[in-house]
Amino acid sequence: MKETTPRNPVTNSGRVLEELEDWLHNLPGTSVDILRLAGLVGPGRHPGRFFAGKTAPDGEHGVNLVHLEDVIGAITLLLQAPKGGHIYNICAPAHPARNVFYPQMARLLGLEPPQFRNSLDSGKGKIIDGSRICNELGFEYQYPDPLVMPLE
């Protein structure tokens, strides 16, 4: 999913975020950049806890995660060189499958790994493309692969 992909929120929180983005972009006399963050990983947010001991769907789908340090880096970059009026997805470029990533993360914490049910579709699910900020502003992810991100 790119920043230009049509938004079709299905949850209340998704609809609120859509309204907020529209409101910010329509503020008179302003031009703001918006960061759409993937799932956050970092201190206090170890992904091994997300599904530990649970059964979850869509194991073949890729994860969409970003490390806290990359979020801070993106914010810092935009504060130094604001573009105004742009939307940037902030998501690590690598998207390991959920049925690979989450069991490995749970084991690192000594927790029971999750089990994943097969999904009806065999695709990778919704994959967030966080490359626009790299292409337009020269941003580089410090942690491009969730499998090797520092977790605490």
FIPA-446006 format. One record per residue (C-alpha): y, x, z. Coordinates in steps of 0.001 Angstrom, whole numbers, padded with zeros to 6 digits, always signed. Example, Ala and Ser with C-alpha at 12.3 -4.5 7.8 and 13.67 -1.06 7.14 Angstrom:
-004500+012300+007800-001060+013670+007140
END
This chain:
+000000+000000+000000+003355+001342-001012+006761+000389+000305+007234-001709-002832+004004-003689-002351+004889-007370-001814+004848-008273+001862+002490-011073+002823+002335-011052+006620-000477-013104+008123+000272-012607+011830+003243-013734+013894+004163-010123+014614+004018-009322+010897+006329-012226+010099+008771-011092+012797+008803-007563+011358+009427-008943+007878+012368-010999+009176+013736-007984+011049+013569-005768+007947+015370-008414+005901+018009-008881+008603+018652-005126+008877+018976-004712+005117+021408-007635+004907+023766-006530+007688+027261-006401+006224+028848-002970+005980+025677-001072+006849+022855+000649+005048+019836+001474+007172+016563+003251+006532+013435+001582+007891+010263+003383+008915+007013+001418+008758+004643+003236+011088+000870+003354+010802-001217+003225+013984+000172+005716+016455-001907+008620+017829-000715+011031+020502-000326+011387+024261-001688+008273+025949-002883+006855+022613-006311+008381+022012-008026+006481+019171-011433+006891+020819-010496+004051+023172-009589+001557+020420-013110+000344+019620-015318+002157+022175-018394+000104+023062-017420-002732+020723-018709-004159+017490-016098-004289+014752-015964-005246+011072-015101-003248+007990-016582+000135+008821-016081+001350+005255-012351+000726+005401-010087+003733+005813-007965+004276+008915-004176+004245+008689-002870+006483+011463+000030+008808+012174+000605+011340+014939+003592+010942+017257+004918+014381+016225+005022+013265+012588+006954+010138+013559+009460+012282+015463+009718+014611+012458+010403+011724+010068+013071+010251+012349+014701+013659+012757+014746+014181+008983+016389+010809+008376+018981+011425+011090+019889+014717+009409+019956+013336+005864+020111+009537+005929+019527+007858+002588+020428+004353+003675+018778+001208+002408+015311+002709+001986+011937+001881+003473+009424+004633+004199+005792+004249+005239+004830+006910+007769+001060+007403+007586-001184+010465+007431-002402+011102+003868-006116+011249+004814-007939+007975+005503-011449+008621+006875-013706+005576+007104-013556+003619+010360-017336+003968+010815-016932+007767+010739-013636+008180+012575-013890+005857+015588-017432+006819+016695-016441+010503+016545-013301+009846+018605-015217+007784+021198-017788+010568+021615-014975+013075+022267-014068+010990+025321-017683+010513+026394-017445+006796+025597-019969+004582+023875-019291+004722+020121-018473+001452+018400-020836-000235+015993-019488-001467+012674-020717-004459+010713-020901-004179+006957-018033-005921+005244-018318-008241+002305-016118-006009+000193-017158-002438-000416-013654-001053-000851-011596+001076+001498-009439-001849+002621-005661-001633+002818-004657+002008+002562-001075+002841+003449+000599+005356+001154+002993+007495+003200+003979+009850+000380+007372+008423-000595+009223+010256+002198+007480+013466+001086+008387+013011-002569+011980+011922-001993+012993+013965+001059+010513+016850+001192+008870+015662+004415+005564+017347+005291+003044+015845+007672+002103+018286+010442-001120+016342+010962-002268+014991+007575-005861+014273+008660-006655+011965+011596-009990+013737+012111-008181+016895+013253-005053+015493+014926-004367+016651+018501-005249+013621+020559-003707+014150+023975
END
